[in-house]
Amino acid sequence: MLASHAGEAHKISMREIVFDTETTGLDPRNGDRLVEIGCIELVNRVATGNVFHVYFNPDRNMPAEAEAVHGLSEAFLSDKERFRERAQDFLDFIGDSPLIAHNAGFDFGFINAELEFCGREPVCTSRMIDTVALARKKHPGAKLSLDALCSRYGIDRSHRTLHGALLDAELLAQLYVELTGGRQIGLELAALEGAGTQRDDRQVAANVVQIDRPFREPRPHSASEEEIAAHKAFIAGLSDPIWKLGAASLRSR
């Protein structure tokens, strides 16, 4: 029973949420609000296609400098839902999974400010995984922006003309996998979980490459008496072989 519970816990720990937010500014303590959130579900570090994406009416104006970053105007957001109307949907989606973001403290700050406005409990920062911190540890001194890291790992961002929460979360999900060892590790873990730890001999046999070649008897590892005699006769017929020359003769050459 204990082993079964441990296995279930391991499976739950493999669900992770990569997310990004767009806002009206930089600090919720100064009245800035959340206007978009995009979340990507990963299971065994592979995107499942399950997403949560919502635009929010911030009930305030949109500063020009913020709109220049994400392109979300006050007019566009005016008929969107408020965060409080979708708060429970958001909490249901993230569940108790680890939450991955780029410069995660910023995103957590806005989410928890919005939850506070709704009279809800904040999301515990112990669930936070910051890809900036991961990248800084792996590439000290390098540029740590999402654009720079996507370029480093060859992640295509050609369709990213403006910041967008869902698009940036999709790029970040790819980056997170690369920062934590690459796609192959996740695939191997998934395969091990599905197949168990024991190997199926039939599966191993099916993976063996069959090569159709005629059977040949192994060759002898020593010369026969006839071969030795033929070799001696050949050597005897050589004219002035180098090994029969004296040291003086060698120097004179």
Secondary structure as GFF3:
##gff-version 3
##sequence-region A 1 253
A	DSSP	alpha_helix	2	13	.	.	.	ID=ss1
A	DSSP	beta_strand	15	23	.	.	.	ID=ss2
A	DSSP	three_ten_helix	28	30	.	.	.	ID=ss3
A	DSSP	beta_strand	34	43	.	.	.	ID=ss4
A	DSSP	beta_strand	46	55	.	.	.	ID=ss5
A	DSSP	alpha_helix	64	70	.	.	.	ID=ss6
A	DSSP	alpha_helix	74	77	.	.	.	ID=ss7
A	DSSP	alpha_helix	83	94	.	.	.	ID=ss8
A	DSSP	beta_strand	99	101	.	.	.	ID=ss9
A	DSSP	alpha_helix	104	117	.	.	.	ID=ss10
A	DSSP	three_ten_helix	125	127	.	.	.	ID=ss11
A	DSSP	beta_strand	128	130	.	.	.	ID=ss12
A	DSSP	alpha_helix	131	138	.	.	.	ID=ss13
A	DSSP	alpha_helix	146	152	.	.	.	ID=ss14
A	DSSP	alpha_helix	165	179	.	.	.	ID=ss15
A	DSSP	alpha_helix	183	195	.	.	.	ID=ss16
A	DSSP	alpha_helix	201	206	.	.	.	ID=ss17
A	DSSP	alpha_helix	225	236	.	.	.	ID=ss18
A	DSSP	three_ten_helix	242	244	.	.	.	ID=ss19
A	DSSP	alpha_helix	247	252	.	.	.	ID=ss20
###
